[in-house]
Amino acid sequence: MSDHDFLFTLRLPENGQLDAMLSELTASVLRHVGYAAGDIAELGGQIRAGIERSRSAGAEYGLQFRAHAGEIEIIVSQGDRHVFRTARRLP
């Protein structure tokens, strides 16, 4: 298992604090695995855009970071559907 293999999953309620919590968490995880500030900002913007397209009051979002085999996968789900999904090579 490499230094970067991990799985992190969190459920976040849409309670007015989602954006701040999501931004903070995303930046922390991506910084931890070695992404530069510009890449972190770009991915954060993409995640927020994915959520905005499907945002609904009172919804619960699942946020998952999975790093394995030199790649990180980020999945944001609402119920049983993905509202954002991407995979990138780790730095």
N, C-alpha and C positions, 0 to 999 in steps of 0.2 A: 504494500500500500504506500503510495507516494505521500509527500508532505501535504498535498492539496486534496486528497480524497476526502470528501465529506458530503453529508446531506443535512440540510437545515430546512425545516418546514415550520411555518407559523400561520395561524389564522388571525386575521385582523378585521374587526368590525368597522363599518363605515359610520363613524361617529363624530366626524369633524376633525379628527386627528390623524386620519389615514395618510394624508399626503406627507405630513411631517415624519411620522413613524416610518413610512415606506422609504422616504429619502434618506433618513438617518441609517436605517438598517442596510439598505442597498449600498450606500457609500462605505459603511464599515466592512461588509462582507467583501466587496470588490477591492477595497484597499488591502484587506488581509491577504488576498490571493495575488496581489501585486499589480493591479491595474493602475494606470496613470490617471490623474485628475480629469483630463479631457475625456478619456474613455468612460470614466465613471459618470460624468455629467451627461454624455451622449446616451448611455444605457438608461440612466435615470429618466431622461426625457422620453425615451421610447416606452418605458414601463408606464409612466404617467399618461401618455397618449393612449395606450392600450386600455387603461382603466377608464379614462374619460369617455371613450367610445361606448362603454357598456355600463357606466356608473348608474346606480340606483340607490335611493335612500334606504338605509337599514340593511344593506347587503353585507355579507361577510365574504372576505377575500382570503384565498389561500396563497401564500407566497413560498416558493420552493427554490432553493439554490442547491444544485447538485454538481459537484466537481468530481470528475473521474476520467482517467485515461487522458489527461492533458487538456480537458475541455470543461467549461462550466456551462450548465444549462440553467436558465432562469424561467420559471413558469409562474404566472399569476392566474388564478382561477376564481371564478365566481360560481358557486354551486358546482355543477358537474361540467362546466364548459371553461375552456381556456380563453382568457381575454388578452393574454400576452404570452409569447413563448419565443425564446431565442437560445441559441447555443453558440459559443465562441471558444476559440483556442485560448488556453491560459497563457499569460505572459511568461 
